[in-house]
Amino acid sequence: MLFSLTTQELMDRPDLWEAVHRLRYKIFVEEMGWTDLQRPDGLEIDQFDHDEAVHQIVIRNGEVAGYQRLLPTTRAHLLTEVLADLYEGTPPSGPNVWELTRYAVAPGFRDGKRGVSTVGTELIAGFVEWGLPRSINQVIIEFEPMWVLRALQLHFLATPLGYQRTYGNQQVVATLLTFNEHTLDVVRSRRNHYAPVLARGYPDRLGMKQAS
């Protein structure tokens, strides 16, 4: 299951907080080469881990298997403050538009074909499930250009916002993804899993086995 927590709720769980930020460091600093994020403590933390951020976490077998963070575009966010060279013109914003950042699947859970794991598709289903009842139907995401086609195959309307650039050791393009109930149906069909993925409350303490 996927848990959706505020920053304060995440901080109230020190075990989960540390595991999340260590995973982010492993993926974005060590794997992707984003050297500007290096820290001696091995934790990846930035100015956008604020009180309006939403942290979505997949727990499998007592471990953090996947993570992503959602940020409102009604205040400063990653695209406008750090990655401004990725968009042309004025980036979309509003209460229905959020930014999806720090999408990460832990190395031990990358079991899917063509780079899309079962944890990864759970994260995708998670932000759509979370957004629709809140009248959120668009996310901005900065990802590799190959993901634009994958998003279209899942019936997101994918609109690039600018030109691709190189960050660390990867090419990145800022893209606006628009989704609806049909998108959720397609994502669930591709996963062959039709039940909601969003869980209520807190996950168990890390290290404790629980249903995925």
C-alpha positions in Angstrom: 0.0 0.0 0.0 0.9 3.6 -0.5 0.9 6.1 2.4 0.4 9.8 1.9 1.9 11.9 4.7 2.4 15.6 5.4 5.9 16.8 6.3 5.0 17.0 9.9 3.5 13.5 9.9 6.7 12.2 8.3 8.9 14.0 10.9 6.8 12.4 13.6 8.2 9.1 12.4 12.0 9.4 12.7 12.6 5.9 11.3 10.5 6.7 8.2 11.9 10.2 7.8 15.5 9.0 7.7 14.7 6.1 5.4 13.0 8.4 2.9 15.8 10.9 2.8 18.5 8.2 2.5 16.6 6.7 -0.4 16.4 10.1 -2.0 20.2 10.6 -1.5 21.0 7.2 -3.0 18.8 7.8 -6.1 19.4 11.5 -6.9 23.0 12.0 -5.7 24.7 8.6 -6.0 22.8 7.2 -9.0 21.8 10.3 -11.0 24.8 12.4 -10.1 23.1 15.5 -8.8 26.3 16.6 -7.0 24.7 19.9 -5.9 22.7 17.9 -3.4 25.7 16.2 -1.7 25.7 16.2 2.1 28.1 14.4 4.5 25.2 12.8 6.4 23.9 11.0 3.3 20.5 12.5 3.5 18.8 14.4 0.6 16.8 17.3 2.0 15.9 20.6 0.3 13.9 23.8 0.9 10.7 22.2 -0.6 10.3 19.8 2.3 7.9 22.4 3.7 4.6 22.2 5.5 2.5 22.0 2.3 4.5 19.2 0.8 2.9 15.8 0.5 5.1 12.7 0.8 3.9 9.4 -0.8 5.6 6.3 0.3 5.3 2.7 -0.7 6.2 0.2 2.0 7.1 -3.4 1.1 8.3 -6.1 3.5 9.0 -3.5 6.1 11.1 -1.3 3.8 10.7 1.9 1.9 10.3 0.6 -1.6 9.2 3.8 -3.4 8.7 7.5 -2.8 7.5 10.7 -4.4 6.8 14.2 -3.3 4.0 16.5 -4.4 4.3 20.3 -4.2 1.6 23.0 -4.7 2.4 25.3 -7.7 0.6 28.2 -5.8 3.9 28.9 -4.1 7.6 28.5 -5.1 8.5 25.0 -6.3 11.3 23.1 -7.9 10.6 24.1 -11.5 10.3 27.9 -10.8 13.1 28.1 -8.3 15.8 25.6 -9.4 15.0 24.2 -12.8 13.8 27.4 -14.5 15.8 26.7 -17.7 13.5 23.7 -18.3 10.4 25.8 -19.3 9.6 28.4 -22.0 7.1 31.1 -21.3 5.1 30.9 -18.1 4.8 27.6 -16.3 1.3 26.4 -15.5 0.1 26.9 -11.9 -3.0 26.9 -9.8 -4.8 24.9 -7.2 -5.4 22.0 -9.7 -1.8 21.8 -10.7 0.9 20.3 -8.5 4.5 19.4 -9.1 5.6 15.8 -8.7 9.2 15.5 -7.6 11.7 13.0 -6.3 10.0 10.0 -7.8 12.2 7.0 -6.7 12.0 3.3 -6.6 14.5 1.5 -4.3 17.0 -0.7 -6.2 15.7 -3.9 -4.7 12.2 -3.3 -6.0 12.9 -2.6 -9.7 11.1 -5.7 -10.9 9.3 -4.4 -14.0 10.0 -4.6 -17.7 11.2 -1.5 -19.7 12.0 0.3 -16.5 8.5 0.3 -15.0 8.3 -1.7 -11.8 5.2 -2.7 -9.8 6.3 -0.2 -7.1 6.6 2.5 -9.8 3.1 1.9 -11.2 1.8 1.9 -7.6 3.3 5.4 -7.2 1.7 6.5 -10.5 -1.7 5.2 -9.4 -1.2 6.8 -6.0 -0.8 10.4 -7.2 -3.8 10.1 -9.5 -6.0 8.5 -6.8 -4.9 11.3 -4.4 -5.4 14.1 -6.9 -8.8 13.4 -8.4 -11.0 13.8 -5.2 -9.1 17.0 -4.5 -9.9 18.5 -7.9 -6.2 18.2 -8.9 -5.9 16.9 -12.5 -2.5 18.0 -13.5 1.1 17.5 -12.3 4.3 19.0 -13.5 7.1 16.4 -13.6 10.8 16.7 -14.6 11.8 13.3 -16.1 13.7 11.6 -18.9 12.2 12.2 -22.4 11.4 8.5 -22.8 8.8 8.9 -20.0 6.7 11.2 -22.2 5.8 8.3 -24.4 5.2 6.0 -21.4 2.9 8.7 -19.9 0.9 8.8 -23.2 0.6 5.0 -23.2 -1.0 5.3 -19.8 -3.5 7.9 -21.2 -2.0 10.9 -19.6 -2.1 14.0 -21.8 1.6 14.8 -21.8 2.7 18.4 -22.8 6.4 19.3 -22.7 7.0 22.7 -21.2 10.4 23.4 -22.7 13.6 21.8 -24.1 15.4 18.9 -22.5 18.5 19.7 -20.5 21.3 17.7 -18.9 21.3 17.3 -15.1 23.9 15.1 -13.5 24.1 12.1 -15.9 20.6 12.2 -17.4 18.5 14.2 -19.8 15.5 15.9 -18.3 12.4 17.5 -19.8 9.7 19.3 -17.8 6.3 18.0 -18.7 2.7 18.8 -17.7 0.6 15.6 -17.3 -3.2 15.9 -17.3 -5.2 13.0 -16.0 -8.8 12.0 -15.3 -10.8 8.9 -14.2 -10.0 7.2 -17.5 -6.3 7.6 -16.8 -6.8 5.9 -13.5 -8.7 3.0 -15.1 -5.9 2.5 -17.6 -3.1 2.6 -15.0 -5.1 0.0 -12.9 -5.6 -2.1 -16.0 -1.9 -2.0 -16.8 -1.1 -3.0 -13.2 -3.7 -5.7 -13.3 -4.7 -4.4 -9.8 -8.0 -2.6 -9.5 -8.2 -1.9 -5.8 -7.2 1.6 -4.5 -3.6 1.8 -3.4 -3.9 4.7 -1.0 -3.8 3.5 2.6 -5.1 5.4 5.7 -3.0 6.3 8.7 0.7 5.4 9.3 2.6 2.5 8.1 4.0 0.0 10.6 7.5 0.6 12.0 10.2 -0.2 9.4 11.5 -3.7 9.7 8.1 -5.1 10.5 6.5 -7.3 7.8 3.2 -6.2 6.4 1.0 -6.7 3.4 2.0 -4.7 0.4 
